[in-house]
Amino acid sequence: MSVREDLYKHGIGMTSQRTRERLLERLFEEGIRNLQVLEAIRRTPRHLFVDEALAHRAYEDTALPIGHNQTLSQPYIVARMTELLLGGGPLDKVLEVGTGSGYQTAILAQVVERVFTVERILPLQERAKAVLKDINIRNVVFRHADGNWGWPQYGPYDAIMVTAAPAEVPAELLAQLADGGRMVIPVGAREQYLTLIIRDGEQFIRQQVEPVRFVPLLAGAINS
Ligand code: SAH
């Protein structure tokens, strides 16, 4: 189904097509230059990842609630994190911690080979799975678990993206990063910084990118 048919299907119509173009212009103005990332955002119907009552705001550059006290990140942050992850070239296996709505997962899945995504709240994971199936994204596998422990079975990963903030980077995630691999993660308890970590053998080179506000990375998996 084309994006336009899809918009009609959801009763949003042509206004939204213009709004979507405006979002891309805005991301470009904010400094997002990676064309693969911009194209993935252009193609992805963000309104399907939020409650119908919020669909009319889906193409604003703003974070939106997705229930269970969680939020879908602002498109600028999604774009920025994806761009940082891709900075070293093409990626095969990518681990994502914090599936949430699945929007960031959908963007990742269009710019890397395979995504392994972990979510601790079961109903969010189930909804994300259904939306990704609906829009025909197939190179993603889902796990309901505490992502502090990564997903050792398929590691090491060429890149790891974390979309909830720990006070400190979990050791297990560092251990599952391949040599030369990149991790993008918000770090900090009160003040958070988006952080890029590049592995060089047993060294981890860190770069603080910009201040951000994410929900906390919590412990344990829950069913409701
Ligand atoms: N990337 C998401 C943003 C979701 S908000 C999106 O595009 O919608 C952060 C998500 O991380 C929430 O869904 C939250 O439940 C999840 N999360 C928090 N701690 C976690 C953990 N330890 N393991 C897995 N997921 C976690």
Residues whose N, C-alpha, C, O or C-beta is under 5 A from the ligand:
A	BS01	SAH	Q70 T71 L72 S73 V97 G98 T99 G100 S101 G102 Y103 Q104 V118 E119 R120 I121 L124 A145 D146 G147 N148 T163 A164 P216 L217 L218 A219
